[in-house]
Amino acid sequence: MAFLNKYWKKLDAFILKKFLTTFFFSICIIALIACVVDYSEKVDDFVKNKPSNMDLILYYISFVPHITALLFPLFIFIATIFFTSKMAFRTEIIAILASGVSFTRFLRPYVVGGCILGIISLVANHFVVPMANQRIHEFSVKFIWNSPYSTDRNIHIRLSPQEYVYIQNFDYQLREITRFTMETMDDNDMTQKLSAERAHYDTAAHEWKLKKVVLRKFEGKAEQMQVMDDYSLKIPLTPEEIVNDDRKKESLTTPRLLTEIQKQKDRGAETVNGFLFERYKRSAQPFAGLVLCIIGACLASQKIRGGSGFHLAIGIGGCAVYMLFMQFSQTFTLNAGVHPLLSIWIPNIVFSIIAYLMYKRKIK
């Protein structure tokens, strides 16, 4: 208690309370608006496909953490600017600083509040939000998307360093492959080649049922060939894994995401950078909230003629720039081969420099 009395004053509690209540109030308002906009966009699908009231309730319960995680830095920035600007307009900050409190000491409750929200966001990003995204995905497949997956052609998949699969045509809705080939390699030598005219996935047995099969085995220059009408093949490949669904990574909790990343690496998949970007984004985003909180406090602590409206306009513009940075970073990762860890932290590094420069300017 003595420690708290020494380093935590009533003023800190007052600012932290203002910060957190404004943050959660802004979440409620913006999330409500987002739900209304989403409902208005999808009402035709709801009328057509007739989801139950419980399905809709569960969908929008999941939609709130989804939209909150998506706009988390924006919520923190707007909350910080809103209540700090009001304090500055009422000259409360001038009185605080005139009483001998340094600007560094004034920032303490902002940093504490940013860390509290950052920890909540960190846990939510790794576990809560992916589960909400999974429910949104299942609801969308059932009631919104008419055809969740299209038919893919000419698919090459590496199951392991020794096993390679080629699929000429794949129909997700039928769970059926046309022209299936699987090759087993030993260094640079092929030891087995399995070909089938058709393959259908048995969801009960979790295996592929092959039709009109030709199995070739190679031992040096010798070859053995076997022709079969039917053949059951159990391999670590499901219809969901064949189709390149970019939304899948957002629906995986971090332990499952790490498993999927390792699987993608083992298969040499080109999409692994997208999964790595999602992994690093979940940890980088909470830090961005702390950085934007400091920028907001430095920006809105000065009383200006435009008042809160001007500060909010600058804040929303700053968040738009940050989100644009994030989009560019993702593009660089997916299309330019930049390492995901570097690209995801570039916006945070840039905005951290801006926060430091603004802080140094305020303490002079």
Wavefront OBJ file of the C-alpha trace (Angstrom):
o trace
v 0.000 0.000 0.000
v 2.871 2.378 0.811
v 4.325 1.623 -2.605
v 1.030 2.532 -4.281
v 0.701 5.721 -2.254
v 4.197 6.719 -3.318
v 3.885 6.071 -7.041
v 0.138 6.215 -7.632
v -1.838 9.326 -6.725
v -5.501 10.332 -6.951
v -4.676 12.230 -10.124
v -3.389 9.013 -11.737
v -6.574 7.168 -10.744
v -8.678 10.035 -12.108
v -6.915 10.039 -15.508
v -6.873 6.229 -15.758
v -10.594 6.066 -14.958
v -11.329 8.690 -17.617
v -9.160 6.822 -20.109
v -10.705 3.379 -19.582
v -14.321 4.559 -19.399
v -13.898 6.614 -22.591
v -12.236 3.651 -24.316
v -15.002 1.178 -23.457
v -17.682 3.756 -24.265
v -16.150 4.327 -27.705
v -16.027 0.536 -28.233
v -19.741 0.238 -27.447
v -20.702 3.096 -29.771
v -18.523 2.118 -32.736
v -19.274 -1.603 -32.367
v -23.000 -0.850 -32.309
v -22.680 1.272 -35.445
v -20.614 -1.469 -37.124
v -23.270 -4.094 -36.258
v -26.031 -1.913 -37.709
v -24.047 -1.301 -40.911
v -23.219 -5.005 -41.218
v -26.862 -5.975 -40.699
v -28.069 -3.483 -43.314
v -25.581 -4.894 -45.839
v -26.570 -8.522 -45.210
v -30.286 -8.212 -44.524
v -31.162 -9.586 -47.984
v -29.088 -12.710 -47.261
v -30.752 -13.091 -43.869
v -34.223 -12.851 -45.399
v -33.288 -15.326 -48.138
v -31.503 -17.960 -46.025
v -33.524 -17.468 -42.805
v -30.995 -17.931 -39.969
v -32.599 -18.447 -36.558
v -32.656 -15.667 -33.963
v -30.074 -17.580 -31.912
v -27.763 -17.858 -34.945
v -27.993 -14.103 -35.469
v -27.371 -13.371 -31.791
v -24.302 -15.626 -31.696
v -23.064 -14.108 -34.965
v -23.176 -10.541 -33.658
v -21.762 -11.565 -30.280
v -18.783 -12.865 -32.280
v -18.784 -9.834 -34.561
v -18.088 -7.425 -31.667
v -14.629 -8.879 -30.720
v -13.849 -9.169 -34.441
v -14.466 -5.471 -35.149
v -12.875 -4.437 -31.825
v -9.650 -6.281 -32.658
v -9.670 -4.855 -36.165
v -9.951 -1.243 -34.936
v -8.167 -1.591 -31.583
v -5.520 1.125 -32.240
v -8.261 3.438 -33.511
v -10.300 2.949 -30.320
v -7.322 3.742 -28.089
v -6.282 6.767 -30.138
v -9.777 8.252 -30.240
v -10.391 7.590 -26.529
v -7.072 9.203 -25.559
v -7.607 12.261 -27.735
v -11.250 12.695 -26.727
v -10.877 12.862 -22.938
v -7.424 14.542 -22.990
v -8.700 17.259 -25.328
v -11.626 17.930 -22.986
v -9.215 18.220 -20.051
v -7.060 20.634 -22.054
v -10.105 22.691 -23.097
v -11.107 23.093 -19.429
v -7.479 24.086 -18.634
v -7.174 21.125 -16.243
v -3.873 20.039 -17.814
v -2.438 23.556 -17.446
v -3.323 23.466 -13.749
v -1.759 20.020 -13.332
v 1.516 21.033 -14.975
v 1.572 24.403 -13.136
v 1.377 22.547 -9.804
v 4.832 21.098 -10.447
v 3.882 17.821 -12.127
v 6.209 17.110 -15.038
v 4.806 16.011 -18.377
v 6.621 12.689 -17.963
v 4.835 12.148 -14.642
v 1.568 13.252 -16.266
v 1.943 10.476 -18.874
v 2.219 7.703 -16.259
v -1.525 6.784 -16.114
v -1.646 6.835 -19.929
v 1.177 4.301 -20.103
v -0.464 2.150 -17.398
v -3.809 2.290 -19.205
v -2.160 1.484 -22.526
v -0.378 -1.514 -20.980
v -3.602 -2.807 -19.374
v -5.496 -2.597 -22.655
v -2.483 -4.010 -24.510
v -2.416 -7.122 -22.296
v -6.174 -7.606 -22.763
v -5.755 -7.194 -26.517
v -2.786 -9.586 -26.587
v -4.739 -12.391 -24.910
v -7.819 -11.689 -27.039
v -5.846 -11.639 -30.305
v -4.274 -15.025 -29.626
v -7.336 -16.866 -28.310
v -10.693 -15.025 -28.103
v -10.793 -13.263 -31.480
v -9.826 -16.362 -33.535
v -12.677 -18.314 -31.925
v -15.044 -15.453 -32.756
v -13.737 -15.412 -36.331
v -14.340 -19.159 -36.575
v -17.990 -18.687 -35.607
v -18.332 -15.818 -38.105
v -16.796 -17.998 -40.812
v -19.164 -20.904 -40.101
v -22.174 -18.572 -40.084
v -21.096 -16.953 -43.361
v -20.606 -20.323 -45.066
v -24.079 -21.412 -43.977
v -26.128 -18.262 -44.480
v -24.249 -15.676 -46.574
v -21.841 -17.134 -49.112
v -23.688 -18.959 -51.865
v -20.581 -20.830 -52.962
v -17.880 -20.754 -50.284
v -15.226 -22.241 -52.523
v -14.717 -22.388 -56.238
v -13.358 -25.328 -58.203
v -9.554 -25.273 -58.358
v -7.319 -26.618 -61.145
v -3.710 -27.830 -61.420
v -2.836 -27.967 -57.733
v 0.628 -29.041 -56.571
v 1.111 -29.913 -52.883
v 4.153 -31.211 -51.029
v 2.947 -33.416 -48.169
v 6.496 -33.983 -46.922
v 10.024 -33.737 -48.350
v 9.448 -37.214 -49.862
v 5.771 -37.054 -50.946
v 4.269 -34.843 -53.650
v 0.662 -34.661 -54.842
v -0.678 -33.348 -58.144
v -4.402 -32.632 -58.647
v -5.747 -31.663 -62.053
v -9.254 -30.669 -60.913
v -10.795 -30.356 -57.469
v -14.416 -29.657 -56.576
v -14.771 -28.705 -52.925
v -18.554 -29.045 -52.765
v -18.401 -32.609 -54.101
v -15.140 -33.329 -52.217
v -13.931 -34.914 -55.438
v -10.643 -34.925 -57.354
v -10.204 -35.600 -61.044
v -6.796 -36.969 -62.080
v -4.943 -37.555 -58.832
v -1.216 -38.347 -58.746
v 1.037 -38.962 -55.755
v 4.786 -39.422 -56.093
v 7.167 -40.726 -53.434
v 10.813 -39.709 -53.743
v 14.053 -40.906 -52.204
v 16.547 -38.090 -52.745
v 16.231 -37.535 -56.515
v 14.895 -41.008 -57.310
v 11.201 -41.822 -57.588
v 10.312 -44.954 -55.613
v 6.540 -44.979 -56.113
v 3.899 -43.318 -58.279
v 0.188 -43.636 -57.554
v -2.302 -42.421 -60.177
v -6.098 -42.400 -60.104
v -8.800 -41.123 -62.427
v -10.955 -39.959 -59.516
v -10.677 -39.575 -55.746
v -13.468 -38.840 -53.275
v -12.936 -37.886 -49.622
v -14.706 -40.085 -47.074
v -15.493 -37.812 -44.131
v -16.390 -40.759 -41.888
v -13.176 -42.732 -42.420
v -11.027 -39.632 -43.017
v -9.454 -41.130 -46.111
v -9.537 -40.808 -49.883
v -11.394 -43.381 -51.982
v -9.581 -43.734 -55.320
v -11.066 -45.109 -58.547
v -9.244 -46.664 -61.540
v -5.882 -46.747 -59.830
v -2.442 -47.482 -61.254
v 0.332 -48.100 -58.716
v 3.941 -48.183 -59.924
v 6.894 -49.111 -57.706
v 10.497 -48.563 -58.773
v 13.575 -50.411 -57.517
v 16.535 -49.241 -59.553
v 15.693 -50.031 -63.165
v 13.018 -52.572 -62.186
v 9.370 -51.521 -62.200
v 6.298 -53.190 -60.750
v 2.841 -52.088 -61.885
v -0.485 -52.858 -60.254
v -3.915 -51.883 -61.619
v -6.883 -51.638 -59.225
v -10.490 -50.500 -59.527
v -10.645 -49.195 -55.957
v -8.027 -48.125 -53.460
v -8.199 -46.442 -50.035
v -5.520 -43.868 -49.284
v -4.993 -42.265 -45.888
v -2.778 -39.183 -46.125
v -2.554 -35.943 -44.096
v -4.587 -33.994 -46.641
v -8.214 -32.858 -46.276
v -10.438 -30.954 -48.732
v -10.134 -27.834 -46.561
v -6.341 -27.985 -46.876
v -6.456 -28.315 -50.660
v -8.408 -25.109 -51.149
v -6.454 -21.916 -50.565
v -8.869 -20.143 -48.214
v -7.206 -16.932 -47.060
v -9.750 -16.482 -44.258
v -8.691 -19.689 -42.505
v -5.672 -18.202 -40.742
v -7.796 -15.639 -38.880
v -9.939 -18.428 -37.402
v -7.074 -20.344 -35.791
v -5.996 -19.800 -32.208
v -2.264 -19.207 -31.964
v -1.315 -22.808 -30.964
v -3.281 -24.119 -33.964
v -1.813 -21.354 -36.128
v 1.732 -22.403 -35.194
v 0.885 -26.000 -36.127
v -0.517 -24.828 -39.462
v 2.581 -22.694 -40.124
v 4.835 -25.706 -39.559
v 2.659 -27.782 -41.871
v 2.834 -25.062 -44.535
v 6.631 -24.938 -44.208
v 6.905 -28.722 -44.514
v 4.839 -28.578 -47.685
v 6.761 -25.635 -49.118
v 3.501 -23.696 -49.525
v 3.657 -20.200 -51.005
v 0.991 -19.015 -48.547
v 3.174 -19.478 -45.458
v 4.069 -15.758 -45.338
v 0.404 -14.865 -44.946
v 0.150 -17.156 -41.922
v 3.370 -15.755 -40.456
v 2.071 -12.202 -40.939
v -1.104 -13.114 -39.024
v 0.979 -14.602 -36.204
v 3.182 -11.531 -35.774
v 0.280 -9.088 -36.207
v -1.446 -10.498 -33.136
v 1.486 -9.415 -30.952
v 2.384 -6.198 -32.772
v -1.086 -4.644 -32.686
v -1.307 -4.238 -28.858
v 2.055 -2.449 -28.893
v 0.665 -0.103 -31.558
v -2.158 0.789 -29.170
v 0.369 1.875 -26.519
v 2.336 3.961 -29.029
v -0.812 5.677 -30.340
v -1.917 6.306 -26.761
v 1.298 8.291 -26.105
v 0.952 10.166 -29.402
v -2.660 11.011 -28.551
v -1.722 12.306 -25.098
v 1.065 14.495 -26.518
v -1.183 15.766 -29.296
v -4.336 16.545 -27.292
v -2.741 17.901 -24.095
v -2.279 21.318 -25.658
v -5.269 23.664 -25.694
v -5.993 24.940 -29.203
v -8.710 27.031 -30.817
v -10.254 24.105 -32.719
v -10.904 22.161 -29.511
v -11.788 18.472 -29.377
v -13.117 18.393 -32.927
v -9.767 19.405 -34.389
v -7.920 16.905 -32.218
v -10.312 14.122 -33.211
v -9.897 14.962 -36.892
v -6.123 14.705 -36.543
v -6.489 11.489 -34.549
v -8.690 9.775 -37.127
v -6.327 10.921 -39.880
v -3.370 9.490 -37.955
v -5.135 6.137 -37.512
v -5.950 6.072 -41.223
v -2.252 6.552 -41.981
v -1.338 3.749 -39.558
v -3.828 1.330 -41.132
v -2.558 2.290 -44.583
v 0.965 1.464 -43.377
v -0.278 -1.915 -42.157
v -1.890 -2.660 -45.517
v 1.310 -1.746 -47.366
v 3.280 -3.978 -44.993
v 1.015 -6.930 -45.722
v 1.361 -6.302 -49.455
v 5.153 -6.221 -49.145
v 5.067 -9.531 -47.262
v 2.785 -11.344 -49.698
v 4.063 -9.925 -52.984
v 7.585 -8.581 -52.439
v 8.997 -11.322 -50.216
v 9.740 -9.050 -47.234
v 10.013 -11.039 -43.988
v 6.675 -10.814 -42.112
v 8.299 -9.946 -38.769
v 10.054 -6.955 -40.321
v 7.087 -5.731 -42.342
v 4.618 -5.950 -39.446
v 6.898 -3.921 -37.153
v 7.784 -1.184 -39.654
v 4.615 0.855 -38.871
v 5.229 0.442 -35.122
v 8.841 1.565 -35.485
v 7.854 4.624 -37.540
v 5.083 5.641 -35.129
v 7.358 4.984 -32.120
v 9.833 7.497 -33.551
v 6.987 9.988 -34.042
v 5.836 9.379 -30.430
v 9.359 9.934 -29.108
v 9.802 13.181 -31.068
v 6.441 14.511 -29.859
v 7.298 13.553 -26.284
v 10.694 15.285 -26.452
v 9.030 18.390 -27.843
v 6.495 18.447 -24.999
v 9.035 18.122 -22.176
v 11.147 21.041 -23.407
l 1 2 3 4 5 6 7 8 9 10 11 12 13 14 15 16 17 18 19 20 21 22 23 24 25 26 27 28 29 30 31 32 33 34 35 36 37 38 39 40 41 42 43 44 45 46 47 48 49 50 51 52 53 54 55 56 57 58 59 60 61 62 63 64 65 66 67 68 69 70 71 72 73 74 75 76 77 78 79 80 81 82 83 84 85 86 87 88 89 90 91 92 93 94 95 96 97 98 99 100 101 102 103 104 105 106 107 108 109 110 111 112 113 114 115 116 117 118 119 120 121 122 123 124 125 126 127 128 129 130 131 132 133 134 135 136 137 138 139 140 141 142 143 144 145 146 147 148 149 150 151 152 153 154 155 156 157 158 159 160 161 162 163 164 165 166 167 168 169 170 171 172 173 174 175 176 177 178 179 180 181 182 183 184 185 186 187 188 189 190 191 192 193 194 195 196 197 198 199 200 201 202 203 204 205 206 207 208 209 210 211 212 213 214 215 216 217 218 219 220 221 222 223 224 225 226 227 228 229 230 231 232 233 234 235 236 237 238 239 240 241 242 243 244 245 246 247 248 249 250 251 252 253 254 255 256 257 258 259 260 261 262 263 264 265 266 267 268 269 270 271 272 273 274 275 276 277 278 279 280 281 282 283 284 285 286 287 288 289 290 291 292 293 294 295 296 297 298 299 300 301 302 303 304 305 306 307 308 309 310 311 312 313 314 315 316 317 318 319 320 321 322 323 324 325 326 327 328 329 330 331 332 333 334 335 336 337 338 339 340 341 342 343 344 345 346 347 348 349 350 351 352 353 354 355 356 357 358 359 360 361 362 363 364
